[in-house]
Amino acid sequence: MVITTPARRQPAHRPNPGPRPAGSARSLPRSLAGSTLALLLGVVALLLPTSSPTAAAAETVLGSGSPSISSYNDGDSLTVGVKFTPKSSGVVTGVRFYKGNGNTGTHVGALYTADGTLLAKATYGSESSSGWQRVTFSSPVAVKSGVSYTAATFMPDGHYSVTNPYGWPDEGATITGTAGTYSYGSGLRFPASVWQKSNYYVDVTFEAATTAAPAPTPTPTPTPTPTSSPTSPTGFPSSSTTGVPDGTSLGAYTGPSTITQDGTVIDSKKITSCLVIKADDVTIKNSLLQTDRCFFNVLSDNGNTGLRMTDVEIDGQGNTDGDAAIGGGGYTCTRCDIHGTVDGAKAGDDVVFRDSYIHDLAMSGDSHNDGIQSLGTDNLQVLHSTIISPKGSTSAIILSTGSAWEMRNITIDNNLLGGGAYTVYGGFLSGVDVLSKISNIDITNNKFTTQVYARSGAYGPLTSVDNPVVTSGNVWYDGPNAGRPAY
């Protein structure tokens, strides 16, 4: 099968801005002298509106840091943001962004949950010509310890500030920044995409609570543009229903990187190594696998069976030198949250994805990202999962029959899918692929979203689904044809 990708409309930061200025390992407030930092935080506290007596002094992720490129003209309106996680519960009082020359128009700041629910927004006013700009929400928004949020700002004329690469994660005393994010569109929207280790110099103003924090004030949802789509899918997995359950206390994993003991159980751990599975019936549950140096975060290609990953988050941290979060076969992934890797999974024999979420893949100029790619399988099931592949990627799911030994006994059913050149490559294109290699491929009852492209993929939702591939019950999830058949 010949696989083509659409011309990539890439964010302008993709030429990879150069290294940080000489003599500055990181342009972060942590590098300031202690007295200067204390003075800076005092000034920030004075400028903020009076807050609840239950809140401590304000902290931001980036402090007085400045970008390597202060103003880049992307040419298209977009929303840029920062993912962050409080280390303690508290309140977010507002957001801010770094402004360079040419960054004009009306800027709007916002705060979102990890799955794109809008918590607050406000319009910037009385901006200076350059430097840090700040807006305060009408009421503080309560946020929880250990839960991921995104602070965002809409850039109407396509200018923004950027440093790439940036040293994510950025650890502060009470808050950790984890990634820069973006999303194109004319109007404020949830920025869900990540490009390498870019930092777009959007920031949050956070105050750790010493007692109970005030409840958030409901904010009306903005009127969507005609091509917009839900970022919090109803009835399908998202960040709020996958990964490590809220309230789980993670200990450091100190076990071996290569698992050789049958029946090994890894529970409630933060794992910063690459795991190689060479045993049967291994269980990984309620755990975070987080590192940017793995070719595969989990590799199960030794012929072992019974690997179960349940309520697991795999965060590749934007590593574009790796291959996939999971490689090999003989595994089941249930309520897995996979992001920040080039591919979500390379699927061999006996692989099941159920109730899982693959999103925010790590893009590079030639990465050809796929949510799930199989180069050959006997028994692959993708069931009730959400797989959204970003602009410039190849697919959400691709069965690469042309380079495979076989594609047999495959079920792709009741999923929410979007993105890619085509969203799903179904395994058989008449006149190109070899019929004797395939059997029992069913692609049924899936929902295709217009969240990435108006046609789900750049060219459409499905390709390589000639007879005998079975396609039925596939419909549009949203957009002008919601509920109608998707072909």
N, C-alpha and C positions, 0 to 999 in steps of 0.2 A: 504494500500500500504506500502510495506517495503521500506524505503528510506535508501540508503547507500551512504556514501561519500568516495572518494578515499583516499588512504594514503596521508597524507598532507606533501608535501615537503615544509616545513616552513622555513622562514628565521631564522638564528640561534639566532637572538635576542629574539625569542619567549619564551625561558625559563624565560623571565622577569628578566633582570638584577636587582640586589639588589638596595636598596635605596642609595641616594647620600651620600657622606662621612659625618660623624658626624660633626655638626657645620656649614654645608653649606646647606642652604635651597634650593638654586639654584646656579648652577655654571655658573653665568651670569655676563657679564661686568657691569650690572647695579649696582651690589653689591660692586663694587670697590669704593674706596674713590674718591672724585671729582678730586683731583689733579692727582691721578694715571690715571684716565680715560682720563683726558685732555692730559697727556703725551702720553698715548697709541694711541689716535686718531692722535696726531701730528706725531708719528712715522709712522703710517699707511699712512698718507698723503704724507710723504716724500718718502716712498718706492714706491708709485704708480706712473705710468708714468704721465707726464704733461697732464692735461685735459683742456677742454674748460673753458674759464673764466666765462661761465654761470653756472658752477657747484659749489656747496658748498663742505665743507669738507666731506670726505668719512665716511660712516657708514656701519657696518656689523650687522647681527642679533646676533651673539654669542660672539663677542669681543674676549677676551682672555680665555673664558670658556674652560674647558676640560671635556672629557667624563668619565663616571664611568667605562667603559670598553674601553681601548684604542685600542685594536686589537682583534676582534673576527673572527675566521676562519669559514666562512660559507660553504666553499668547492666548491661553484659554482660562476662563474663570475656574477656580477650584477652591476646595476647602482643605486646609492643612491642619495637622494636630499633633498631639503627643499622647501616647498611652502612659498611664502612671498608676501606681498602686500605693495607697497609704499604708504605713507601717502601724498606724493606730487609727482608731475612728476619730472623726472630727468633722469639719465643715470646709467646703470650697466656697470662697467668697467672690471669686471672679476668675478671669483668664487674661492673658496678655500675649503680645507678639512683638517681634523685632521688626522694625520698619526701615526700609532702605529707600533711596531715591526712586521715584516713579511708582511707588506702591500707593496708588491713589484710590479714590472711591470710598463707598460706605462699607466699613468692615463690621462684621457681626461675630461675636464670640459665643461659644456654647459649651455645655458639658453634657456628655453622653455616658450611658452605661456601656459595658463591653459588647452588648448585642445591638447597640444603636438606638436605645430609647433616650429621647431628649429629656434631660432633667432641668435645664435652665438655658436661657439665651439672653443676650443684651447687645445693643448697638454701641460701638465705640463713639465717643464724642470728644471734641477739643483735642485732637491729636497734634503732636509735634511733627516736624518735617522728617525726623528720623529718630532711631533709637527705640527703646522699649515703650510700648503703648499698653495701657491697662483699662479694662472695663470691669465694673463691679455689678454683680447680679442684684436684683431688687431685694432678694432675701438669701441668706446663706443656704447652701445645699448640704445636707448631712450625707457623709460617705463612710463606708465601713472599712475596717482594717483588713488587709489581705485581699481586697476585691479590686479588680481592674476597672478603670474609667478612662475616658478620652476627653481631653480639653481641645477645642477646635476654634479656628477663626476662618471666616470666608474671605477670600482674596478676589474681589470682583474683576480686577484688570489683569489677573494672571501673574503679578509680581509676588515673589516671596523670598525669604532669606533661607540659606541652606549651608550646612556643613556635611560633607560625606567623604570619608567615613567618620562617624562619631562614636565615642566610646560608650555605647549602651551596654548594659544598664548603667544608669547614673544614680548612684546611691546617695541619698541625703539622710539627715537625722530622723525625719519622720515620714519621708516620701521617697519613692523610687520611680524615676522615669525609665521606661522600657523600650520605646520605639517611636520614631516619627511616622506619621500616617498622612494619607492624602486621598482625595476623591474629586474627580472632575465634575463640573456641572454648574449651571447658572443659578446660583442660590445656595444658601447654607444646606449642607447635608453631612451625614455621618461619614467621616473619612476612614474607610476600612482597609485601604491598601497600604502596603509597606514596600519601600524600595531600598534594598541593601541596608545600610546602616545610616540612612539619611536622618538629619535633625533639621526640622523646618522652623525652629525657634518660635514655636508656640508653647506657652507655659501656663501653669495653674497657680493660683494663690490658695494655699492650704493652711488651715489652722487646726492643729491637733487638739482634741477635746480632753479636758481633765475630768469632766463629768459627762452627762448625756448631752448629745448635740441636738440642735433644733431639727425638726422635721422639714423635709424639702417642700418648697412651694410649687404646686403644679404649674406647668408652663404649657400654653397651647401649642399644639403641633403646627409647624408652618405649612402653608398651602404648597403641595408638591408641584414641581414642573411636570409637563405632560409626559416626559420620558422617565420620571423617577419611579422608584419601586421600593417596596418594604425592605428595610435592613434588619428588622426583627421578625423573621418568618413565623407566621402563626401555624402551629401544628407540626413544625419541623424542628430538628435540633439546632441549637445556637450555643453561644458561649455560656449562657445561663443554665443550660441543661446538660452540658457535657463537661468533661475534665474533672478536676479535683472538687469534691463537694465542699460547699461553703462550711466554714468552721473546722475543717480538717487541719490538725496540727502536723506539719511536716518535719520530720527529723532528717538529718543528713544521712545519705546512703554511704555506708562504709564497706559494703560487700564487694565481691569480685566483679570485674567488668565482663568476664567470660563466665557464663553460668553453666556448670557441668553437673550439678546435683539435681536429679529428677525430683519433681515436686516442690522446688524452691518457691517461696512466697515472699514477695516484696510488697510491703503495705505501708502507706502513709510516709513516703520518703521523697526527698528532693535529690534527684540523681543528676550529677553533672559530668558523668562519663558516658561513653558509648557502650551499649550492652550487646554482647554477642551470645546468642542462645544455642547451647549445645547439650540440651537436656530435654526430657519430655515433661509435660504437665507443669510448666512453669507459670506462675501467676504474678502479674504486676497490677496492683490496684491502688486507687486513691493516691496517686503519686504524680509528681511533676518531673519530667525529663527535660532539662534545660541546659543546652550548651551550643556554642556556635562552631564546634570543631569536629563534628562527626560527618563521615560520608553517609552512614546510616545511623540514626539514633538507636534503633533496635534492628539487629540483623539475625534472621532465623533461616539460614540456608544450609543447615547441616543434615537435613532429612528428619529432624525431630518433629514431634507433633504435640498438640495440646497446649500451646502457648495461649494464655488468656490475658488480655489487657483490658481492664475495666475501670471506668472513671479515671482515666489517665489523660494528662495534658502533655503534649510533645511540642516544645518551643525551640525551633532551630535558630532563633535570634537573627534571622536574616542571612544565614550562611549560604552564599551562592557557590561555594566550592564543594558542597556536598551533593548527594544524589536524592535521597528521600528520607522521610522520617522513619519508615519501616521498609525493610527489604526481606525477600524470601517468601516462605510459605509456612503452612501448618499453624496458623494463628487466627484468633478471633479478637476483634477490636469492638468493644461495646462502650458507648458514651465517651468515645475518645475525642479530644479537641486537639487538632493538628494544625500548626501554622509555623511560618518562618523558615520552612524548608523549601528546596527547589520543587520536588514532587512530594505529594502527601504519602504515597505508598507505591512500591513496586510489588505487584501481587503475583506470586507463583501459585502452586497447587494448594487447595484446601485453605482458602482465605475467606473470612467473613467480616464485613463491616456492618454494624447494626447501630442505629440511633447515634451516629457520630457526626462530627462537624469538621470539614477540611476547608481552610480559607487562608487568605493573606499569605500566599506563597511568596517565597523570596525570588524576586525577578532580577535577571541580568540580561544583557543584550542578546545572548544566544542560549538561554536556559531552556526554552521549549517546555515550559512547566505543564504538568498534568496533576490533577487531583489524585487520581489512581491510574496507573499505567500497568498493563500486563503485557509481557513479551512471551507469554505462554502459560496456560493454566488448565488444570482439570479440577473444576469446582471452585468457582468464585461467586460470592454472594454479596451484593451491596444493597442493603435493606434500610428503608426509612432513615436516610442520612441526608445531610445538607453538604453539598460540594460546590463551592463558588470559586472559580479560577479567574484571576485578574486579566485585565486587558493586556494583549500581547502574548498571552499564554497559548498553549496548543489545545488543551481540553480539560473538562472536568473528569471524564473517564475515557480512556482510549484502550481498545483491544488491538494491539499492533500485530495483526495476523501476518503481514508481509514478512516480518522478521522473526516470527514465532514458529515453534515446533507444533503447537496445537492450541486451539481455543475450544474447550468443551465444558458443558454443564455450567453455564453462567446465567445468573439471575440478577438483573438490575431492576428493582421494583420499589415503587412508592418513595422516591427520593425527590428532593428539591435541588435542581441543578442549574448552573449558569456559567457563562464565560467560555473562553477558548476560541479557536478558529471555528470549529464546530464544537458544540458542547459534549456530544457523545460520538465517538467513533465505534461503530457496532460490530466490527470484526470481519465483515465480508462485503467487498466491492466486486461485483461481477466483472470478469475480464481482467482483473488485477490480482485478486487474492485466490488462493488455492482452496477449492471447495472441500477437498478431502481432509483439510486440517481442522474444520469446524464442525460442531454439532451442538444442539440444545442451547442456543443463545436466546434468552428472553429479555426484552427491554420493555417493561410494562408499568403502567399506572404512575408514571413520573410526572412531576411538575417542572416546567421550564420557566425561569425568571428572566425578566428584562432588566435586572439590576445592573448588569455589566454592559450588555449590548441590547439594542431593541429587538434583535432576533435571537436572544439568548447567547449564541456565539456570534462572532463577526459575520459568518456566512450562514448560520442557521443552527437549529438545535441538534439535528441528527445527520449522520452520513455513514456510509458503509453498512447499511442495514438491508441489503438486498436479500431476497429469499435464499436460504431458509431462516435467516434471522427473524425472530418474531417481535413485532412492535405492535402494541395495542394499549389503549387507555391513557396515552401520553397527552397532556393538555398544558395550556399556558397557565401559569400561576398568577400572573399579574399583567399589567399593560392593557391595551385596547382590546385584546382578544382573550382576556382572562376566562378560563373555563372551556375554551374551544380547543379542538384537537391541534396538537403540535406535530409538525412533520419535519 
